[in-house]
């Protein structure tokens, strides 16, 4: 059975794929005007902040993998900001908190996206600050068609914004009314912010000097000053059901900048997959591959029950290690070499049997046993989630049920409680893949700073992020809250090389599901010869068995969500194996995009038809 709805995009000039059609068109326009893949990705990233403000924003997070063809080098751009200097466990505990809230000012880390985009533009791009921002400024100033999902989210939060976050009401409900679906929507404040950054940049001479001036305007100039002035006095409602003050300052922003790192890579047959380090969840895909290479995946039906069972069980084991061991390696020892070793994979692979496991089973590495035990104990606990929902990142939030509650992305009416107590504030993520005619590649997963995550900063037109919710308020963990430490983000772009040649860029929004869907795409493409679009269109599945990365940090042992288009026989077979199957409607799970460059220079790209927002373009 095949579920292809449209062919792959092919060309030799360039391809761009993202989770919004306007951004993909912007990227292709940059490529056609002579820009490279990085130029296109940067322009797309800033555009996505405007057209999908419920999924990403200027003060969010941005990891990317970049292949620079001339240097023949793959780098990771780390735009994951760390915890502010005053973000201590003691301070949060003193507020009566057992978890970092999923929204509001205490959930904020240092904004990372803007500086990361500018760093990537400086070191790998060719266009100017003005050219990088002109599409974003245009759509913010002149307007863009409002996605129905954004309109629904704003409508659900309108009364909450009016009562609790008036600066957000000014931006998202001008005149007091929520925007209508498909109506032109403007964000003049953000257009003015970016226009001022361009003006301050152009006071400098030369492209790189202008980029550095733009970075200073953000981290040390008027943007940081506005953020600092607001946070010095603001107390805002968050999902704890209380009004809290933040700890981020202008000095925090001035003292941090994005970095360039080497990727973590794993050889899988003729392929090598490249991911971020363990400050992101990316290595979990590599660990899953290390387990799956001991199975005959090619002999399995890529849409069958055996395939789904083995993939899910391997991912459960890898994700248990993620929860026990991953964190910022600048603060904690992360035993990645041991976790990716053949001996470790061989021992762990033996745990995958014919039936679904309902247990949390991290490996027990010498010297790290306490971390494994701590995760098992933590996953069994029920945390006090306060009275509200999270500004978390589970894509397809309308399908992700939690404790039987409706998890609609549009939010809920806040009038009954007078605050965040009845409001669903969850956001999501976007993804970008670009390959140009010269073979440069970018895979990036920007997120955070959603309109649901925090009130807008007065005069700037955008909110802060809520990534700090991934920290634990317990000492001694690799993900314990600490000043300067990066949260273990879920954002996880991917690049893959074939026979040593960078070939494939791919990724997805979706919080804890990101690497699950990417793993399925990669296996179907590599082992079964499915084209990129075929692999994306085929029925998708994922598990929420392990502890969630977002407030309120729930685990759902044995859970498996799968699209009913997999067929009744597959669903019945999975249930017979002990999986707690949650059925999803066809075409509702996963938002993958991908791009590939073949040895003859042919470029291919594909994007999910799910939600009818993503788009692949090329020529």
N, C-alpha and C positions, 0 to 999 in steps of 0.2 A: 504494500500500500504506500502511495506517495501523496504528499499534501502540498505540492508546489502550486503557488498561485500566480507566480510571475517569474520570468527568467532572471538569471544573474545579469548584472550590468557588466559589460566588457568594453575595453578600450586599450589604448597604448599611451594616451596623453596624461591621464590622471584619473583617479577615482576617489570619491569622498562619500562616506556613509555616516549618518548620525541619527539620533532619536527624534529629529524634527526636520521636516522638508525644507524649511527656510534656511536653516543652518547648513544643510547639505548643499543647497544652491549657492549660498555665500562662499563655501569652501571651493566649489567648482569654479566660481567666478575668479577667485584669487589665483587658482592654478592656471586659468586661461589667460590671465594678465601677466603671467611669468613668474608668479610666486611658487615656492616649493611646498612640500607637504606640511612643514612646520608652520609656515605663513598661513596656510589654509586652516590648519587645526586651531591656531590662535584666534583667527577671525571667527571661526565657527564657535569656539568656546565662549567668546564674549557675546556672540549673537544668542546662544542658548540661554544665557542669563536673562535676556530680554523676553524671548518667546516661550520659555519654559521656567518661569520664576518659581514654580512650585517644586522644581527639581534641582535647581542649582542657582548660585548667586555669586556676586563678586567677593563676598567675605567667606566663601566656603573653602573647599579643599580640592586639590588637583594633583593626582599622580598621573604620570605619563611614561610610556616607553617610547624612545626615539631611536630610529636607526638612521645614522648619517652615512649615506652611501659613499661619499668621497673619502671619509675617514675609515669606512668599514667598521663601524663601532656602534654598539647598542648601549644606550644610557637610560637611566631612570631619573626623571625629574620628580623630586619630592616636594610637593606643595601641601604637605600635611603639617599644619601648624601645631606646635606643642601647647601644653598647659601654661597658663600665665604664672608669673612669679608668686602670686598670692594664692594659687590654687593648691591648697594642702588638704589632706584628709582631715586634719584637726578642724580646719575652718568649716568644712562641709558638715562634719559631724556635729559641730556646735550649732548648726542651723536645724538640728533634729532630723537630718537626712541619713538614710541607709543606702540610698542609691543616688547617683548624680541625676538630676531631673532630665527628662527627655526633651525639654524645651526651656526657653528662658535664659536669662543672663548667666546663671551658674553653669549652664551647659556649654558655654562658649570657650573654645580654644583660640589661639592667635589666628586670625584669618590668613589663609595660605594661597588661595587661588590666584588673586591678581598678581602677586609677586612671582608665582611660579610661571604663569603665562608669559610675563615679561622677561624672566630669565631665559625661558625656552626660546623666545623670539630673538633675544640678543645673541645667544650662542649658536643657534641653529637656523634662524630665519634670515630673511633678506628685506622685508618690508619695514616701513616706519610705524611709529606709534599711531599716527593718524590713520594710516591704511589699515592697521589691525583693528582699530576701534570704530571706523566709519560706518560699518553696517550696523553695529550695535547702537551707535548714537542715532542713526537714521530711524531704526525701528522703535527705539525708545521715544524719540521726539515726534515722529510722524505717525506712529502707530503700527500695530500688527494685528492680524486676526486672532482674537482670543480663543484659545483651545477650550472646548466645552469642559474638559476636566479642570482647567484652571478656574473657569467661571464658576463651576460647581464648588470648588474648594473655597473660593472667596465668598460665595453666597453662604456657605455653611458657617463661615467664621465672621461674617459681617457684624453681628451683634457683639461678639466677643471683642473684635477689634475696636468697635465704638466704645465699649465699656472699659476695656483694659489696656489695649494697645492703640491709642489714638493716632500715633505717628504712622502705624500701618493702615489705619482707616483712611488717612489722608492720601496714601499712595494707591491702595487697592480698591477703595470704595469712594472715589471722589464724588462729592455731592451727596454721600450717604447711600448710594445705590451700588449694588454689585454689578460688574460688567456682564453684558449678555453674551452668550456663546456666539462666536464668530464675528462679534462686533470689533471694530478697531479699538485697540487699547493703547494708551500712551503712559509713559513714566517720565514726565518731563524733569523730575528731580534727578533721576539717574542719568538722563541725557546731559543735564547741566554738569553733573559730577564728572562724567567722562570727557565732556568738552573742555572743562577746566584743566583736567589732567593733560589733554592734548596741548592746550595753550601753554601750560607750564613746561611741558616737554620741549616744545618748539622754541622756547627761549634759549635752549642749548643748541650747540652747533654739532652736526653729525648724527648719524643714526644711533650709534651705541650710546652717545652722550644723552640723546633725547630719551632713550629707553631708561637710562639710569635716573634721569630727572623725573620720569613718570613713576619709577619705583619710589623715589624720595617723596614725591607728592602724596603717595599712598601711605607709606610707612612712617614718615617723619613730618609730613606737611599737613595740609588742610584736612585730609581724610582722617588721619590718626588723631588730629586735634578734635575733630567733631565727635569721633568715637569716644575718646577719653572724656570730653566734656559731658557727654550724655551719660556715660556709665558712672561718672562721679556723683550723680544725683538720682539716677533712675532706680526705682524699685518696681518690678513688674510681676504680674501673675505668671506662674508656670504650671506644669502638670502636677506639681506637689500640692496644688490647691492653695498656695501661699504666694505672697509677693516677696520676691527676693532681690537682693542687690548682686551685681556681678563683681568679678575680681579682675577682669581685663583692664589694662591701662594703655595709654598712648606709649609709655615707655616699653611695654611688652612688644608692641608693634614695631617700634624703632629698633629693638634689639634682636629681631629675627629676620632671616631671609631664606628663601628656598634654596635647595641644594641639588647637586648632581651626584648620583651614585652609580655603582655598577649593578647590573641585574643579578638576581639569583637564577641559575639555569639548571635544567635537568634534561639529560639525553633519554629519549624514548624512541627506540628503533632508529630510523633514519632522521628523525626529527629531534630538535632541541627546543624546549619551551622556556621562555624568559619571563620572569615575574619580578615584582618588587621584593624587597627583603621582608622580614617578619614583623616590621612595623605596620604592614598591611597583611591581609589574609591570603595574598597571592600564593605563598608556598604551599597552601593546602591543596591546590590543584596539582602541584608537583608531587606531593606525597600521595595523592590519589593515583596518579599515573604510576608511581613506583609500586603500588599494590596491584594495579590492574595489568601491568605488563606480565604478570604471572598467569593470566587468564587468556584463553583463545577468544578474544573479543571479536575477531573477524568472522568466527564461526557462528556468532550469535545474531539473531534477528535484531537490527538496530531499533526496531519499534516493538520488540517482544518483552515478555516478562522476565526472562533470564537476564537480559541486558540491563533492564531497569533495576532488578534486584542486586546484581553484582556491583553496579555503579553506585547505587545508594549505600550499600553496606561498606564499600571502600571509602566513600566520602564520610560516613559516620566515624570511622576510625581516624581518618585524617583530621576531621574537625575536632575530635576529642583532643588530639595533640595541639591543635590550634589554641584551644581554650586553656590547656595546661601550660604551654611553653612559649607561645608567641608573645612578642612585645617589642618595645623599642630597644634595639641591641646596643644603643649608646648608654642604656641604664641597666640592662639585665643581660646575663649570659643566655643566649638562645642556642640550643644544641642542634643547629640545622644540619650540620654534617652527619651527625648520628641519625637524625630523623629521615634523611634522604639516602642513607646507606642501604646497600643490598641486603645485608644481614638483618637489619631492622625490618625492612619490608618483608623479607621471607618469613620472619617470625610473626609479624602482624597479619600477613595474608592468610595464615592458617586459622585465624579467627573468623574468616568469612565462610559461613556454612550455608546450607540450603534454606535456612529459616531466618527471618528478620530478627535482629537483636534489639531488645528493649533497654539495654544497659549502656551506660557511659563508660567507655573503655580506653582511656588514654594509655599510651605506653609508659612503662616504668623504667626510665633511664637512670643509671647510676648517678647519684648526686642530686637528682631532680625528683626523687620519689615524693617529696612533700608537695610539690606543685601538682602532681597527678592526683594525689589524695585530696588536695584542696579543691580541685575542679569537681571531682565526683561528689564531694559534700556540697559544694555550691550549687551544682545542677539539681540537686534534690530539694533545695530550699524554695520556698515561695516568698518572694520579696514584697514588701509593702509598696504598692505602686501608687500610693496617694489616691487622688480622685480623678486623675485625668489620663488621657492617652498620650502616646509619645510622638515627638517629632522625629520619628525613626525613618528607616529607609527601605522597608520591605516593598519592592515593586509589586504591582498587581494587588495593592492594599485592599481593593474591594473584594478580593478572594481570600485574603489571609485572615482567617478567623482566629481570635485569641480568647480562650476561656469562654467560648460560645458567643462572644460579643460580636456585633457587626463591626467590621473594620473598614468601613467605606473611606475612600480617599477624600471624599468631599467634606468630611467633618460632621459635626452634629450641632444642634441648636444649643447655644450657651445661655440662653435667657433663663432657663429654669433654675440654674444654679448661680447665676451671676458671676461666673468665672470659668476658668479652664476645666473645671471639674467635669463638665459634660462635653468637652470639645476634643475632637480628634485632630491633632496637629501634625500628623505624620507627613513627611515629605518623601522624596525619592531622589533619583539620580539620572544623569544623561551619559551617553557614550559617543565617542568619535573615533573613526578609523579613516586614515588618509594614506594613499600612496601616490607619488608623483612619477613623471616620465623618467626621472633620473634614478628612481629606485629608493628614494628617501621614504621612510614610513613613520607613522605616528599612531599609537593607540593610547587614548586618554579617557579617563572616567571622572569628570568633574562632578562635584556634588556639594551639598551643604549650603547654608545661607538661604534656605527656602523661605518663602513668604510665611510658612507655618511655624518656622523655628524660633523666631524672635521678633520683637517689634522693630520697625524700620528706624534707622538712625536719622534724627531730624536733619533735614536739609540735604541728605545724601541719596535717599530713594532706595535703600536696600537694607536688609536685616543682617544680623550676625548669624553664625553657625550654631550647631548644637552637638558637635562631635565629642565633647567631653563626656557625654553619657556612656561612652565605651570604656571609661575607667571604672575600677572598683574602689570603693571606700574601705578597703581592707589592706593592711600592711603586708609587705613581703611577697607580692605577686608581680609578675612581669608587666601586668597591666594595672598596677596600683596607681592611683592619682599622685602625681608629683610634679612640682614646678619644672618646666623645661622638657618634660617627657612627652613624646608623641603618643596619642591614643592608637590602639591597634585597629586601624581603620578597616572597613569592609571593601574599600575601593580597590579594584584589582584588574587593571588593563593587562593585555597579553600580546606578546609577539612570539612567533615560532619560526625557526630556521629549518630548512630541508637540505640535507647534505651540506650543512654549514652555511647555506645561503639564506639570509632573512627573506621570508616568503609570505608569512601570514600575520595580519594584524586583526585582532578580534576582541570582543568584550561585550559587556551588558550592564545595565543598571540592575539593582535588585538586592542590595544588602547582603544577607547571608546566602542568598541564592545565586549570586553572581558567578562564582566559580563552579557551581553545580551545572548551570546551563552552559557555561563555556566548555566544561569537560565533555558534556554530551555532544555539543557541536564538533569539538575536536575529534572525538572518537569516531563519530559517524563519517566525518570527512576523511580521516586517515585510514580507518580500517574497512569502511564499506563503500568508499568511492562516491559518497553523496556529494553533489555540488554544494556550494556554500548556501544557496537559497533552499535547496532540498533539506539540508541538515537543519537549517533554522526553522523551516516550515513543519517538519515532522513533529508529532506529539511530544511535548516536554513534560518533565516531572522534576520534583525536588523534595527534600526532607527538611523538617524543622525539628528533628530528633534532638540535636545538641542545643546547648544554651545559646539564646539569641544575643546578638551584639547590641541590641537597642533596648532601651527602657521599655518594659519592666523586666527584661532579661529572662524571659521564660524559655523553658525547654519542653518539647512535646515528644516524649519517647515513642519511637515506632512510627511516627507520623510520615506519610508519603502523600503528597499532592500530585495528581496526574490528570492530564486532559482526557476527557472521555473519548476523544477521537482515537485513543490507543485501542479501543475496542473492548467489549464486555469480557471476552476471554482473557485478555491481558489483565484487566482489573480483578477478575475472579482468581486468576493464578497468583497475583500478588497478595491478595487477601489470604489465600490458602497458605502462603509462606509466612503469614503472621504480620504483614504490614498493615498499619492502621490507615487505610486508604481514604483520602479525601478527594472527591471527584471535582474537577474543575471543568467548566464549559470549554468546548473547542476554541482555539485561537485566543486564549486568555492568559497563558503562562509564558513568561519570558519575553525579553526585548533585545535580542541579540542583533549585532551588526558585525560584519567581517569584510576584509579586503585582502586580496592575494595578488602576488606578482609571480608569474611563471618565468622560467629561464629564457624564453623567447621574447620577453618584454610585455606579453599580454597581461593586462590588469583586469581583475574581476572584483566585484563588490556585491554585497547582498545586505538586506535589512529586513527586519521582521515586519510582517503585515499586522501583527497584534497591536491593537489600539489605533491602528491606521495613522500613526504619527511619524514613524521612522522612514528614512528614505536613503537610497543609494543612487549615486549619479556619477557619470563618467563619460569620457569620449576618447 
